[in-house]
Structure formats: C-alpha cells, structure tokens
Amino acid sequence: MAKKALVTGILGQDGPYLAQHLLSQGYKVYGMIRRYSNPNFENLEYLNLMNEIEYVDGDLTDEASLMGAIKFIRPDEVYNLAAQSFVGGSWEQAKLTTEVNALGVLHLLNAIKYFAPTSRFYQASTSEMFGLGLNKHDGMQDEGTPFHPRSPYGVSKVYAYWMTVNYRESYKMFAANGILFNHESPIRGIQFVTRKISDGVARIKLGFAKELHLGNMDSMRDWGFAGDYVKAMHLMLQQDEPDDYVVATGENHSVREYAELAFKHVGLNWKDYVKTDPRFQRPAEVPNLKGNSEKARKKLGWEPTVSFPDLVAMMVDADLKRVEKRNR
C-alpha cells in the first residue's frame, strides 16, 4: 500500500515541489487548503500537478479542522509548510503571523498526537530564527547556533521549533525540524526579493517597466533551489530517529549581487535601473545568513545541485516567459 503524506501549504512554493518529489516516490499526496472562494492553483499548474493531489480543507488557526483532516487521512507523514511566510509583512501582521506560524503548529501537533500518533512530522523551520545569532568559530549558522530572531516571523518560528522539539521529547513523537536557509524557484512568491528582481528584470527587458525599487542591497543570504531543499525534508522523515537539520548551500551572496547577475543575464547593467527605496527597509535587519549543513550532508546524504548563478538564470528565464505570455 502506498504511503500517505499530508502537505500543508500545498499552494505555496515548497508544497508543489515536495508533492512532485513524493509522487515520484510512490506516495499518495493530500494537500491541505484553507477555505478560499477562489484558491490559486498556479504553482501546482506550473509543475503539472493539479490532478495528482487529493485536496482536504483545513486551517492552522482552526484546531478542529486539523483534527478532522488528520483523523480522515491517518497519514504516514505530515509536512507542515503552511505559514505567513513573508518576513517583511510580519511586522504589520504580527498577530496573524503568530497565530498561524506558532499556535498553528501546536494545533497540528495535537491533532497528530490524538489521531495519528505514529505519523512522522516535519516542521518547516527557518534561518530567520538565527537572526543575529552566530557560530563563534566560523561565522556560519548550524544546529548549535543560538537563536536571536529579528522579526515577528522569526519569533513565531522559534516557538514552533521548540514546540516540535518538546512534543518529540515529551510524547516520543517522530517530529523533525528542517532549518532551511533561503530557497527560491520560478514559483517563489512575487513579494520575495529574489522573485521581485527576476520579475522586474523581465518587465524592464521586455519594455514594460523602466525601474526596479529595492531596499537593503547589502543583505547577505544563503540562497538555494527549492527543488533541492524539499528532498532534504523527505530524507529527514526516513531516518531511524527524529532530529533537526540545517539545510543550506554554505555560501552567501548579497541582494546587490543577485540583481547584478539577473540584469547581466539579459544583457543589462543593473545600475541603470535599480533604485534603493527606504519604504522597503525593515525595522530590524538580519545582515548576514550563511548555513553550515554538514550534518544534513553526512547523515542524510543530501547535497544541493543548483548553483547560485544557475538559480538566478532559471528564475529570470521563467519570468521572461511569464511576462511575455501575460502581455502578448
């Protein structure tokens, strides 16, 4: 009998890539969707997955709906990818961010504890939990680096991280945290800086825009490909014992470098088009994130396959096609 996996956040970026990988491994995949009047399946359509997934209603802020979904499916594995995931917006929506990202994980863990206690649970943690936390030895963040979140988003994820650890230790549940550093793809949300740049480059190249407004150009991030990172999620739940893992490339690049590569890919000089805009500055910045994923590489056998320049080119090419089609 095929394994059953429940994926929350199925309409986001990671959900479709994870579903694609699980389906390739023979899983039956259930995708949880909040009750929308008009849900957006664009990301699933991009990967031709619309008809490959069984959809169930559920909302992380409604514990009863989660209990109903878990009781109905009795999944072998649960991947919690649902979140208010935009760091910049978490200041304006701090309460919502907390209810979804923090308390929502508690609700989901309770549902699993009561109705599918043998399920294996994956919690999508984030490098934003580290904030200003640094490993004193090499300046890279690993599983032992202290957390010092710098946004309501980061704070909410720290709560979820420790609640996952607590349920693992208290109830002997198989619960693992994947501390994923920034990972991007052609279906990244348009509000995220990488996609904002690739979309802006495409619109400028095709004559539909003249400028691109960005915030802090000096922020350094460890960027990888989402399609690589979901494979690490799956590997975490195949181990004999649950644990927490950093997933990262081990190299970081500035927003400026990302913009430079993106414009260069279409034969343009970024300095002619990019304008820094104070509206996009955050109240508290995280200047530098770079992950040490040695544990994941050794224990899981995981390796990233897409380089930073190839990732930038992939996203720009996808947005060129998207913008051209939209304005045809």
Beta strands, then each sheet from edge to edge (+ up, - down):
strand 1: 4-8
strand 2: 28-33
strand 3: 54-57
strand 4: 77-80
strand 5: 120-126
strand 6: 174-180
strand 7: 183-184
strand 8: 212-214
strand 9: 220-221
strand 10: 224-225
strand 11: 245-247
strand 12: 253-254
strand 13: 274-276
sheet 1: 3+ 2+ 1+ 4+ 5+ 6+ 11+
sheet 2: 7+ 10+
sheet 3: 8+ 13+
sheet 4: 9+ 12-
end
